[in-house]
Amino acid sequence: MPLWDGRFEGGPDSEMQLYSESLGVDLRLFEEDITGSVAHCTMLAEVGLITEDEARILIEGLGKVRQELREGVFVPGVELEDVHMAVESRLTEIVGDVGGKLHTARSRNDQVATDVRLWLASRLTGLDEQLARLVRILLDRVESDGRTLMPGFTHLQHGQPIWLAHHLLAYAWMVSRDRERLAGAGLRVDRCPLGAGAMAGTPHPIDRGRTAELLGFSTLMENAMDAVAARDHLQEVGSVCAICMTHLSRMAEELVLWSSPGFGLVRIDDAYTTGSSIMPQKRNPDAAELVRGKTGRVYGDLMALLSMVKGLPLAYNRDLQEDKEPLFDAVLTTGASVSIMGSMWKTLTVNRERYVEELAHDFLLATELADYLVGKGVPFREAHHVSGSLVKWCEERGADFSVLTPEVLSDHHRAFGPDALKWLDPVAAAERRSSRGGTAWVEVLRQVTLLRAMDSQQK
């Protein structure tokens, strides 16, 4: 029998039951739903809306329902529609008519809003822990393999020589900002809507501050209509997840590239690759590719959360039942992706010698020649032109910078001295870039120290 049957003759059509039920999704909220009910029941007794004995019976009954759901003894049917009705119906079967008093001074509207916030609070903590782990793994990689010389890329073309550490630190900073965004979203999640009722509050003398305290919320949703209708906190979490997945997808793409024969910079561990059913030599970077693919799924979750509320009048509408599936998927998919990305970085092998010889004969040192001239007082635009002409000179001869001599350099510009060729050392080139945030090792160490300090403060 529905909990709202007094107004209606008969129950909903079986087709409608199947179409409208949300148990398949929101039953995962049963822990939060029962926790919220225990807090609500405690508060009702404290303000005198139910007796202490009634509260004891209800809380003990809720404990039994919780245990039955955990053990799979109680499996709600679709006729119970959602997790709230399932819990209350089973509770009433266990404790009798007193079970009907539990819903005093609340609605399913504020109940589900509270459940979702409680679910998010714990999951955001877990996601932050995974992000922190990823940052630490990246920093560990910086310290163990960071002095690997490699080309820095722009447009996927060789740009300038850098340390691998410099590249990894770029990702570490991105993930650290993901943690900052997550913490900001958590502040908006940490507001208790319980006691808002359907949308207008209640005439009963409840203590919303007490239930918020019992549930561990820092503050309340101050407007009852906003409390049940707001979904911006879910959209914000979805946005944080989507941005985070963007960073993971960029990492995944580079791991796919770097592990390919053409790059050969890293080898992804066998635990995160698979073979081919027809080509026995293959090592496919499946874990990285799956992270890249799941990113689109999380984008879709965010779009669902945004589109659901667009044009939706206040306060509660049944449309909002559809918020949980994309939210759960976004948070859980992002958490799993962060975890597996950390594991890939932790276990991969770096080929430290891959680019040493190649970079010594690479035009990516052209900027060094321009910077040498700038150091001699030549305007950068002129220096850039001269360096470009040297690249062209080499290309016309089918050669690289290794054919340059002091005479060739001085023929192109009189400011070139006999020491100019020393600037065509990729290691020295990387170490010269010691401006704040540069690739020089002194800057690498400074950033590692800063990120580790930030991590300690965020714990």
N, C-alpha and C positions, 0 to 999 in steps of 0.2 A: 504494500500500500504506500503510495507516495506520501511524503511529509507535508504536501500542500493539497491533499485530496478534498478538503472540505468544500471548496468552491466548484468542484468538477464532478460530473456523473461518469463513472467508469475511469479507467486509466488510459494512457496514451496508446495509440495503435502500435503494434509490434514493430512496424517499419520505422515509426518515429522513435521508438525506444532505441533501436539499433543505431539510428542516425544521430541521435542526440547524446548518447551515453559517452562519458569521458573516462570511464574507469580504466580502460586500457592504457591511458596516459597518466592520469593523476593519482592512480593507486600508489605510485611511488612516493606520494606525499603523506602516506598514512602515519609515518613516524611524527612528522611535523604537525599533522592534523590532531593527533592524540596529545602531543605535547602542548599545543595551543589550548585544547579542551581542558587539560588538567589545570593549566594556569587560569583559564576562565572560571572553572569550577571553584578553584581556591578563592578567587576574588569574590565570586557570588556569595560564598559562605562568610567571608570577612565583612561584607557590607550588609549581611542579613537577608539576602534575597533567597537563600536556601539555608537549611540547617547544617550544622557541623556533621551530623549523622548522614544526612543526604549527600554531603560532599564526600564523605569517606566512602560511601557505597558507590558513588559515581566514579571516583578516582580508582578504587579497586577494580571496578568493572572495566574501566578504560585500560587498566593494566592487563586484564585478561584478553581484551580485544587485541591489544598490541601483540601479545604473545601468540595468539592464534594466527594473526596475520604474518608474523615473522616465521612461524613454523609451517604455514600453508594449510593449517587446519580449517581456517575460515577463508573461503574463496567467494567473494561477492559476485552475484549475478548481475547482468546488464540492467535488470529491472530496477536496481538500486541507484542507477544513473551516475553517481559520482562518489568520490571517497568519503565526503562528509555524510551523505545519506547511508553509505555502507557502514561506517563506524557507528553512527547513532542508532541505526536499526539493530545491529548486532548487540550494542550496549543495552538497548531496551529489552531484547530477548534475555539477556543475562540478569539484569537488575530489576526488571519490571517497570511499572509506570513512572518511577522516579527518573528513569532515563529521559523522559520528556521534559524534565526541568533543565537539562543541560543547555538547551538552546535559548534559555532566557537571556534577553538583552544582547542578542547577536543575530547575525544573518549569515547565510552562506556567502554573501558578498564580501563581508569583512573577514570571514573565516578563511576563504581561499586566498585573499590578499595577504593575510598573515602567514598562511602555510607557505606560499611561494617565497615570501621574504625570508622566512626561517630556512627554507631549503637553499636559497641563494647564499645566505650568510655563511653556511658551512662549506658550500661548494666553492665560493670565491676564496675562502681561506686555503682550500686545497689547491686551487688553480694558482694562487700566489706562491705557494710552496713549490709547485712545479716550475714556475717561471724563475724563482730564485735559484733552483737547482740548475736550470739551463744557463743562467748567468755564470754561476760558479764553474760549471763544466767548460764554458767558453774561456773563462779566465785561466783555468787549469791548462787548457790547450795553448793559450798564449804563453804561459810560462814554460811549457814542455816543448812546444814546436814553433813558437812564435818567431824565432830567428831563421825562418825559412824564407829565402828570397823568392819573390814572385812578381809578375807584372800586375800593376794596378790597372783595371780596365775602365774605359769609358766607351760606350757604344759597342761593347764587347771586343774592342780593339786594345792592343797594348798601349798603355798611357805613360806611366812612370813606374820605376821600380819601387816596391814597398816590401815591408816585412809582412808575412802572413798574420802576425800579431795585430797589425794595423787594421787589416780586413776583419778579423774576428772581433776586435774591439768595437767596430762599427755596429755589428750585430748585438754585442753585449749592451751597448747604449740603447739600441732600439728596444730590447727586451726589458731593460730597466725602466724605460718610459711606459711600456705595457703595464708594469707593476704600479707605476704612479697612476695611470688611468684606472686601473682596477681598484686601487685604494680610494680614488675619488668616487667611483661608482658605488663602492661599498658604503660610503657615507650616506648616499641617497637611499640605499636599500635598508639601512639601519634605522628605520622609522616605523613604529608599530601602528597598524590600522585597526587592531582589534577593539571592538566597542563602538565602531562607527555605525553598526547596524546595516540596514539596506542602503542608506545614503544620508539619513537625516539625524542620526544619533538615536538615543533611547530615552524614555521618560524615567527609567529606573535609575536609582542612585548608585551607578557603577563607579569603579575607580580604575580608569584607563591607565593611569600612571602605574598602578600596582601590577596589572597584567603585563605591561611593557617591561617592568622591572623583573618579574618572574621569568619572562621569556628572554631576557638579556638584551633587549633593545635599549639604545641610548636615549631615544626621544620618541615622540608621537607624531603621527600624521594629524595635523591640527584641524583640518576640515573634513567632516565625515563624507561629503560627496567626493572630494579629491581622494580620500583614503580608498574608496572602492573603485573609482573610475580610472585612477592614474596608472599608466603603464610606461611612463617615460623612464622609470628605473630599469625596466626590462629592456627597453630599447637601448639604454645606455650600456647595459651589460652586453647586449648583442653587438653594439658598436665596438666595444672594447675587444670582444672576441674576434670580430671581423678584422680589426686592425692588427691584432696579434697574429691571426692566421696569415695576413699579408706578409708579415715579417718571416713567419715560418715557411711560407711558400717561396719567398726569395732565397732563403737558406736552402730549401729543398732543391730549387732549380740549380743553384750553384754546386750543390753536392752531386747532382746528376751530371753537370758539365765537368766538374773537377775529377770525377771518377771515370770519365770516358777516356778512351785511348788517346784522343786528340789533346787532352789536357794532362792527364796522368798525374795530377797533384796529390790525390788521395785515393785510398782504397777503402770502401765501405765494408764493414765487417760482414762475414757470411750470415750472421744472425739477422741482418736487415736487408739481404738481397735474396733473389731467387734465380733459378736456372730457366732454361728454355726447354719446351717439350720436344723441340726438333733440332735446335742448335746447341750442342753440348758445351761449347766454349763460353756461352753467355753467362754474365753476372749482372742481372738486371737490378737496378736500384729501386726496388719496389716500395720500400718504406718511404723514401723521399718522394716518389711519384704519388703515393697515396696521400701524403700530407698536402702536396700541391693540388690534388683532386678534391680533397675534402674542404679546401679553402672555399671553393665555389659553393659548397653546401652551406657553410656557415654564412656566406654572403646572402644566400637565399633565406636563411633563418632571420637575418636582420631585416630583409625586405618584407618578410611576412609580418614581423612585429610592427614595423612602421606602417605598412598598408592597412593593417587591421584596425588601427585607431583613427586613420585619416577619415574625417567627416563623421565620426561616431559621436552622437549626442550624449551628454551626461544624463544619468550617471552610469549604472551598470547596464550592459547589453549582453545578450548571450554570445555575441561575436567573441567576447573576451575569453570564452572558454577555450578558444583556439590559440591562446597565447602560450600555453605551457609546452606544447610539443616542440615548437621552434626554439623556445628558450632552453629547454632541457637539452635539445640536440646541440645547440650552439655551445653551451657551457661544457657539456661532456665531451663533445668532439674536440673542442679546443684543448681541454685538459689532456686528453689522450694524445693529441698531436704534439703538444709541448713536451710531454714525457718521452715519446719515441724520438723526437728530434734531439733531446738531450742525450738519449742513449746512443744515437748514431754518432754524435760528436764525440762522445766519451770513448767509443770503441774503434773509431776509424784509424787508419794508418796514414801518416803523412810522408810523402816522398820528398825529403828535404833537399835532395840534389836535383830535382826535376828541372829547374829553370836556371841553375847557376851558369852553365855554359851558354845557354841560349841568350840570356839577358846581357851577357858581355858583348854580344854582337847584334844588338837589337836597336832599331831606330827609336825606341822609347827613351833613349838618353838624349834625344835632340833638345829637350828642354834644358838639359844641363849646359849645353853649348850656348844657348840663349842666355841663361842665367850667368854664365861666366862673363859674357860680354857686358851684361847689365852691371856686374861688379866692377867693370872697367869704365863705367860711366856712359855706356851706349844706351840710348833710349830703348825700352823693351820692344816697341814695334819694329824698330830697325833690327834689333838682335833676333827677333822672331823670324824676320824675313831672311836674314843671313843663315840662320840654322836650317830653315826650310830649303834654302838653295843648296846647302851641303847635303841634305837628304837626297835631293834631286840629282846632285852630282854623283853620289854613290850609286843610286838606282840606275842611272844611265850606263854605268860600268858593271852592272850586275853584281855589285859588291855591297858591303855594309860599312859601318864606321871603322872597322879594323884596318881599312886601307888609308885612312886619313893620316897625314903627316903634318908636322908643324908648318911646312912650306905650303901645303894645300890650304890649311886653315888661314895662314896669313894672306894668301892670295884672295881669299873671300872677305877678309876684314883685317885691317892693320892692327886692331886691338887684341887679336889673338896672340898670346905669348907662348913660349916653349912649354909652359906648365899646363896648357889648356887640355892636352890629351889625358891628363890625370883625372879630369872631370868625367871621363867616360868609363868610370868604375861604378857598376850598379850598387855595390854595397856602400861606397862613399856617397853616392847620390842619395840613397835612402837615409843615411845618417846626417846628411846636410839639412834635411827637412826637420829641423828641431823647433820650429815655431809651435806655439801652443796648439795641440791637437794633431801635430804632424806625425810622420811615420818613424822618426828617429827613435832609437831604443829608449833614450831618456824620457821621451814623451809616452812611450808605451808603458814604462814602469810607473810613471805618474798616474796614468789613467787606471791602471790595474789597482793601484793603492786607493784611488778615489772610489772606484766601483766596489771594492771589498769593504771599504768603510761605510758606504751607502747601504750595502747588504746587511752589515752588522746593525746599523741603525734601524732598518726596516723589520728586523726579526721581532 
